[in-house]
């Protein structure tokens, strides 16, 4: 009986050792003035002493999670969304193992957005005759590639779709 109790005590104590938390989190909800969620809003947190930058975007419901942040601070948190004023929070300090919750309502801006012009070119990498992956092995790669048996398999290993004895879909 004592052995079982001792085993259980040791097992529980090892779980406690492996479950220690060393980071913190920031989560929240970003909305417009009417309370509607803003999907795709950018949330950036910068740890001022080190300059470490953490970033994410809000999901469809306007919620975000910044995980595994350094404990302490201060942090500068900037929330941006097109057509809305940037919201900046300074001197945010995080506690060990706790999630800081930030629910922010962004204010609309009265700025007129400029015109966006998209141009395209028919020449280049993509075309109607290219439908899949391609690997080009030139003279430079062939002369610098180490080879033992001087067989084609030494060179086909550069192709991610090649598998061992199969080349171009054939097993020779």
C-alpha positions as CSV (number, residue, x, y, z in Angstrom):
1,X,0.0,0.0,0.0
2,X,2.8,2.4,0.9
3,X,4.5,1.6,-2.5
4,X,1.4,2.6,-4.4
5,X,1.0,5.8,-2.4
6,X,4.6,6.6,-3.0
7,X,4.3,5.9,-6.7
8,X,1.2,8.2,-7.0
9,X,3.0,11.0,-5.1
10,X,6.0,10.8,-7.3
11,X,3.9,10.7,-10.5
12,X,1.9,13.7,-9.5
13,X,5.0,15.7,-8.5
14,X,6.6,15.0,-11.9
15,X,3.5,16.3,-13.7
16,X,3.8,19.5,-11.6
17,X,7.4,19.9,-12.7
18,X,6.6,19.6,-16.4
19,X,3.6,21.9,-16.3
20,X,5.3,25.1,-15.3
21,X,4.3,28.2,-17.3
22,X,6.9,30.8,-18.3
23,X,5.0,33.0,-20.7
24,X,1.9,35.2,-20.9
25,X,-0.8,35.9,-23.4
26,X,-2.9,38.8,-24.8
27,X,-6.4,38.1,-26.1
28,X,-9.3,40.3,-27.0
29,X,-12.0,41.5,-29.3
30,X,-11.8,44.3,-31.9
31,X,-15.0,46.0,-33.0
32,X,-16.3,49.1,-34.8
33,X,-18.2,51.9,-33.0
34,X,-21.5,49.9,-33.6
35,X,-20.1,46.8,-31.8
36,X,-19.6,44.8,-35.1
37,X,-16.5,42.7,-35.2
38,X,-13.6,43.7,-37.5
39,X,-12.1,40.6,-39.1
40,X,-8.5,41.0,-40.3
41,X,-7.6,43.8,-38.0
42,X,-3.8,43.9,-37.3
43,X,-2.6,43.6,-33.7
44,X,1.1,44.1,-33.0
45,X,2.7,44.0,-29.6
46,X,6.3,45.2,-29.2
47,X,8.3,44.4,-26.0
48,X,10.0,47.7,-25.5
49,X,13.2,46.6,-23.6
50,X,14.1,44.0,-26.3
51,X,12.3,45.1,-29.4
52,X,10.7,41.7,-29.8
53,X,7.6,42.0,-32.1
54,X,4.6,39.8,-31.8
55,X,1.7,40.1,-34.3
56,X,-1.5,38.6,-35.4
57,X,-4.8,39.4,-37.2
58,X,-8.3,39.1,-35.9
59,X,-10.4,36.2,-37.0
60,X,-13.9,36.3,-38.5
61,X,-15.4,37.1,-35.1
62,X,-13.0,40.0,-34.5
63,X,-11.1,38.0,-31.8
64,X,-7.3,37.6,-31.5
65,X,-4.8,35.7,-29.5
66,X,-1.1,36.6,-29.0
67,X,0.4,33.6,-27.3
68,X,3.8,32.9,-25.6
69,X,4.7,36.5,-24.9
70,X,7.5,37.5,-22.6
71,X,6.4,38.2,-19.0
72,X,6.7,41.8,-17.8
73,X,6.9,44.7,-20.1
74,X,6.4,47.4,-20.9
75,X,4.6,46.5,-24.2
76,X,3.4,48.9,-26.9
77,X,0.3,47.5,-28.6
78,X,-0.9,48.9,-31.9
79,X,-4.2,47.9,-33.5
80,X,-4.8,48.9,-37.1
81,X,-7.6,48.4,-39.7
82,X,-8.2,50.1,-43.0
83,X,-10.7,53.0,-42.7
84,X,-10.3,53.2,-38.9
85,X,-7.9,55.2,-36.7
86,X,-5.0,53.4,-35.3
87,X,-5.3,52.5,-31.6
88,X,-2.1,52.5,-29.5
89,X,-1.7,51.2,-25.9
90,X,1.5,51.9,-24.0
91,X,2.9,50.7,-20.8
92,X,1.1,47.3,-20.8
93,X,2.7,44.8,-18.4
94,X,2.0,41.1,-18.5
95,X,1.8,38.8,-15.5
96,X,3.2,35.2,-15.5
97,X,0.7,32.7,-16.7
98,X,-2.2,35.2,-17.1
99,X,-4.0,36.4,-20.2
100,X,-4.4,40.1,-20.6
101,X,-7.8,40.8,-22.2
102,X,-8.1,43.8,-24.4
103,X,-11.5,44.6,-25.9
104,X,-11.1,47.7,-28.2
105,X,-13.5,49.7,-30.3
106,X,-11.8,51.4,-33.2
107,X,-13.1,54.8,-34.4
108,X,-13.7,55.4,-38.1
109,X,-11.6,57.9,-40.0
110,X,-13.0,60.4,-42.5
111,X,-10.1,60.1,-44.9
112,X,-10.8,59.3,-48.6
113,X,-8.8,56.3,-49.7
114,X,-6.9,56.7,-53.0
115,X,-7.3,54.7,-56.2
116,X,-5.6,51.4,-56.5
117,X,-4.3,50.4,-59.9
118,X,-3.4,46.8,-60.6
119,X,-1.4,46.0,-63.8
120,X,-0.5,42.6,-65.2
121,X,2.0,41.2,-67.7
122,X,1.4,38.1,-69.8
123,X,5.1,37.2,-70.0
124,X,7.1,35.8,-67.1
125,X,7.1,32.7,-65.0
126,X,3.5,31.6,-65.4
127,X,1.9,30.6,-68.7
128,X,-0.7,28.3,-70.3
129,X,1.9,25.7,-71.0
130,X,3.1,25.5,-67.4
131,X,0.7,23.4,-65.3
132,X,2.9,21.9,-62.5
133,X,6.1,22.0,-60.5
134,X,9.4,22.3,-62.3
135,X,13.0,21.9,-61.3
136,X,15.8,23.2,-63.4
137,X,19.2,21.5,-63.0
138,X,21.9,23.3,-65.0
139,X,25.5,22.8,-65.8
140,X,26.6,24.5,-62.6
141,X,24.5,22.2,-60.4
142,X,25.7,19.1,-62.3
143,X,29.4,19.9,-61.9
144,X,29.2,20.9,-58.2
145,X,26.9,18.0,-57.1
146,X,28.8,15.2,-55.3
147,X,28.2,11.8,-56.9
148,X,29.4,8.4,-56.0
149,X,28.0,6.1,-58.7
150,X,27.6,8.7,-61.5
151,X,24.0,7.5,-62.0
152,X,20.9,9.5,-62.8
153,X,19.7,8.9,-59.2
154,X,22.4,11.1,-57.9
155,X,20.9,14.0,-59.8
156,X,17.2,13.2,-59.5
157,X,17.4,13.6,-55.7
158,X,17.2,17.4,-56.4
159,X,13.7,16.9,-57.6
160,X,11.2,16.8,-54.8
161,X,8.7,14.7,-56.7
162,X,11.2,12.0,-57.6
163,X,11.2,8.9,-55.4
164,X,14.1,6.6,-55.4
165,X,14.0,4.5,-58.6
166,X,11.1,6.4,-60.1
167,X,11.9,9.2,-62.6
168,X,9.3,11.0,-64.7
169,X,6.7,8.4,-63.5
170,X,8.6,5.4,-64.7
171,X,10.3,2.7,-62.7
172,X,13.4,1.7,-64.7
